[in-house]
Amino acid sequence: MMSIPVAVDLVIKLGGSAITEKSLPETFKEAAIRESVKLVKLCVNKGLKVVVVHGAGSFGHQQAKEYKVTGGWMRDSGGSQVNYGFSLTRVSCMKLNAKVVEQLTDEGLPAVGLSPCGNWTTQDGKVVQSGVSAVSSFLGAGFVPVLHGDCVLDTVTGCTILSGDTVIKTLCKELAVGKVVFLTDVAGIYDKPPQVPGAKLIPNIRVDENGKIVQQITTDALSCDVTGGIELKLSSAVEIVLQSKGTVPVFICQVGSKAAENICIGGEQLAVFEEGTVVTLCREN
């Protein structure tokens, strides 16, 4: 049987917490952005077809929350205010996208921002129209597409926020993707919040075909996972692995780490790295 050619070798997600100071409105982490750009350049120079997706971090979240953009204007009596908030949120998000694209082009890369607004549409939060064809076209023409979480129109609520993770899940569903790497501000997924004494990095997370994590994790750790946001970080990775039937591995590692470089430019063998977490599918025999 012939294998499907890989249209996208690598999707790199720049986490909002990794490249911005989330506690300070519209504040870049300059060093982290530079490290991210260096990694993308290394991958492109190796001949890899790369798509970059970044989170919003401290850009856009305050405006979206204040004006209840996620819920849309059809569910809010102050529709005009939601519209205004939609515009303010986009202005803020575009500042970060412009920064990332500018940094990439400063390094000689043909990066192009492809904002979801206007090309992607949701129906009660679920993607019903995507801009994946544009991503594929630009990638095929030799560009490095740079997408991000954004405000989009929604056929039920009027508008909503489309997350960067949802963009990645859609890319993996509609294109042949080799691997996905989430760059975060920590080394990977831990058995409890990493700031808690005794927290241990989990190098390999295996999920079964129902999306359940297979290896044993203590009950205390599971409760910490939920309250500490670990479950939220994992959910997108698990969905990508499941919808690809295990053909797309997902890695979670720290921006600027040697592990990130090794994972991005490494071969197809899923090695256990000193840092980072890989999420894979465990099939029943």
C-alpha positions in Angstrom: 0.0 0.0 0.0 1.3 3.4 -0.9 1.7 5.9 1.9 0.0 9.3 1.8 2.7 11.9 1.1 3.2 14.3 4.0 1.9 17.8 3.0 3.1 19.3 6.2 6.2 17.9 7.9 5.8 19.8 11.1 3.3 22.0 12.8 4.9 24.1 15.6 2.6 25.7 18.2 4.1 28.6 20.1 2.2 28.7 23.3 0.9 32.0 24.5 2.5 31.5 27.9 5.8 30.7 26.2 6.1 33.8 24.1 4.2 36.4 26.1 4.0 37.5 29.8 0.5 36.4 30.5 0.3 38.5 33.7 1.2 41.7 31.8 -1.1 43.0 29.0 0.4 42.9 25.5 4.0 42.1 26.7 6.3 40.0 24.6 8.9 37.5 25.9 11.5 38.7 23.5 14.1 36.0 24.2 11.5 33.2 23.8 10.3 34.6 20.5 13.9 34.7 19.2 14.5 31.1 20.3 11.2 30.1 18.5 12.3 31.8 15.3 15.7 30.2 15.4 14.0 26.8 15.7 11.7 27.5 12.8 14.6 28.7 10.7 16.6 25.5 11.5 13.7 23.3 10.4 13.1 25.3 7.2 16.8 25.1 6.4 16.6 21.3 6.8 14.0 21.3 4.0 11.0 20.7 6.3 7.6 22.2 5.4 6.6 24.0 8.5 3.4 25.7 9.6 3.5 27.9 12.7 0.5 28.5 14.9 0.8 30.7 18.0 -1.5 31.4 21.0 -2.6 34.8 22.0 -1.1 34.9 25.5 -1.4 38.4 27.0 -2.7 39.7 23.6 -6.5 39.8 23.1 -7.6 37.9 26.2 -8.4 40.9 28.3 -10.5 42.5 25.6 -12.3 39.2 24.7 -13.1 38.7 28.4 -14.3 42.2 29.0 -16.6 42.3 26.0 -17.7 38.6 26.2 -16.6 38.0 22.7 -16.5 34.2 23.1 -20.3 34.1 23.7 -21.1 36.2 20.7 -23.6 39.0 20.2 -26.7 36.8 19.6 -26.6 35.6 23.2 -25.9 39.0 24.7 -28.2 42.0 24.8 -25.2 44.3 24.2 -24.5 43.2 20.7 -22.9 46.4 19.6 -20.5 46.2 22.5 -19.6 42.6 21.6 -18.8 43.8 18.1 -16.6 46.5 19.4 -14.9 44.0 21.7 -14.4 41.7 18.7 -12.6 44.5 16.9 -10.4 45.4 19.9 -9.5 41.8 20.4 -8.4 41.5 16.8 -6.3 44.6 17.0 -4.5 43.1 20.0 -4.0 39.6 18.5 -2.7 41.1 15.2 0.1 42.9 17.2 1.5 39.5 18.3 1.0 37.9 14.9 2.9 40.9 13.3 5.7 40.5 15.8 6.1 36.8 15.1 6.0 37.2 11.3 8.4 40.2 11.4 10.9 38.2 13.5 10.7 35.3 11.0 11.2 37.6 8.0 14.1 39.4 9.7 15.8 35.9 9.7 15.2 35.7 5.9 12.2 33.4 6.1 9.3 33.9 3.7 6.7 34.0 6.5 3.2 35.1 5.9 0.4 35.7 8.4 -2.8 33.9 7.6 -5.3 35.2 10.2 -8.4 33.0 10.5 -10.8 35.9 10.7 -12.7 36.1 7.4 -11.6 32.6 6.2 -12.7 30.4 9.1 -16.3 30.1 10.3 -17.8 28.2 13.3 -21.2 26.8 14.1 -21.7 27.1 17.9 -17.9 26.8 18.3 -17.3 24.0 15.8 -15.4 24.7 12.6 -17.7 24.5 9.6 -15.5 26.4 7.2 -11.7 26.5 7.4 -8.9 28.3 5.6 -6.8 25.1 5.3 -6.8 25.3 1.5 -5.0 28.7 1.7 -2.5 27.3 4.2 -1.8 24.4 1.7 -1.5 26.8 -1.2 1.0 29.1 0.6 3.0 26.2 1.9 3.2 24.7 -1.6 4.4 28.0 -2.9 7.3 28.0 -0.5 6.0 30.2 2.3 5.9 29.6 6.0 2.3 30.2 7.0 1.8 31.7 10.5 -1.7 31.3 12.0 -3.0 32.2 15.4 -6.0 32.1 17.7 -8.5 34.7 16.4 -12.0 36.1 16.4 -14.2 34.5 13.8 -17.9 34.7 12.8 -20.2 32.0 14.1 -23.5 31.0 12.4 -25.2 30.4 15.8 -23.8 33.0 18.2 -22.7 35.7 15.8 -19.0 35.4 16.7 -16.6 33.5 18.9 -12.9 32.9 19.7 -11.2 30.3 17.6 -8.3 28.9 19.5 -4.9 28.1 18.1 -5.3 24.5 19.3 -8.5 24.2 17.3 -6.7 25.5 14.2 -4.1 22.8 14.7 -6.6 20.0 15.1 -8.3 21.2 11.9 -5.0 21.3 10.0 -4.3 17.7 11.2 -7.7 16.6 10.1 -7.6 18.1 6.6 -3.9 17.8 5.7 -1.3 15.0 6.0 0.8 16.2 9.0 4.0 14.5 10.1 4.2 15.7 13.7 3.0 18.4 16.0 5.2 20.2 18.5 3.8 22.3 21.3 6.4 24.8 22.7 5.5 25.8 26.2 7.1 27.6 29.2 7.8 24.3 31.0 9.7 21.1 30.0 6.6 19.0 29.2 3.6 17.4 31.0 4.1 16.7 34.7 2.3 14.3 37.0 1.3 17.4 39.0 1.7 21.2 38.5 5.5 21.6 37.9 5.9 24.2 40.7 4.8 21.6 43.3 7.7 19.9 45.1 8.3 16.4 43.8 6.6 17.0 40.4 7.9 14.5 37.9 8.1 14.9 34.1 6.1 12.3 32.2 8.2 11.4 29.1 5.5 9.3 27.3 1.8 9.5 27.6 -0.1 6.7 25.9 -3.8 6.9 25.2 -6.1 4.1 24.2 -8.6 4.3 21.3 -11.2 5.8 23.6 -8.9 8.6 24.6 -8.1 7.3 28.1 -4.6 7.6 29.4 -3.3 4.1 29.8 -0.4 4.3 32.3 -1.1 4.4 35.9 -1.3 7.9 37.5 -2.2 8.3 41.1 -5.6 9.7 42.1 -3.9 12.8 43.7 -2.1 13.5 40.5 -5.3 13.3 38.5 -7.0 15.8 40.7 -4.0 18.1 40.4 -4.1 17.6 36.6 -7.6 19.0 36.4 -7.2 21.9 38.8 -3.7 22.7 37.5 -4.8 22.8 33.8 -2.8 19.8 32.8 -5.9 18.1 31.5 -6.6 21.1 29.3 -3.1 21.1 27.9 -3.4 17.4 27.1 -6.9 17.4 25.6 -5.8 18.9 22.2 -2.8 16.5 22.0 -5.0 13.5 22.7 -7.6 14.6 20.1 -5.0 15.0 17.4 -3.5 11.6 18.1 -7.0 10.0 18.2 -8.3 11.6 15.0 -5.1 10.6 13.1 -5.4 7.0 14.4 -2.0 7.4 15.9 -0.2 8.5 12.7 0.5 12.0 14.1 2.6 12.1 17.2 2.3 15.1 19.5 5.3 16.5 21.5 5.2 19.0 24.3 8.5 20.6 25.3 10.0 23.9 26.4 10.8 26.7 24.1 14.5 27.1 23.6 15.4 23.7 24.8 17.7 21.2 23.1 14.8 18.7 23.3 12.7 21.0 21.1 15.4 21.1 18.5 15.9 17.3 18.6 12.2 16.6 18.3 11.6 19.0 15.5 14.4 17.9 13.2 14.6 14.3 14.4 13.6 11.2 12.4 10.4 9.3 12.7 11.5 7.0 15.5 9.8 8.0 18.7 12.8 8.1 21.1 12.5 9.0 24.8 14.1 12.4 25.2 15.7 13.7 28.3 13.1 16.5 28.3 9.7 16.8 26.8 6.6 14.6 26.6 5.3 12.6 23.6 1.6 11.6 23.3 1.0 8.5 21.3 -1.8 6.0 20.6 -1.6 2.6 22.4 -3.5 0.0 20.3 -4.9 -3.2 21.8 -3.3 -6.3 20.5 
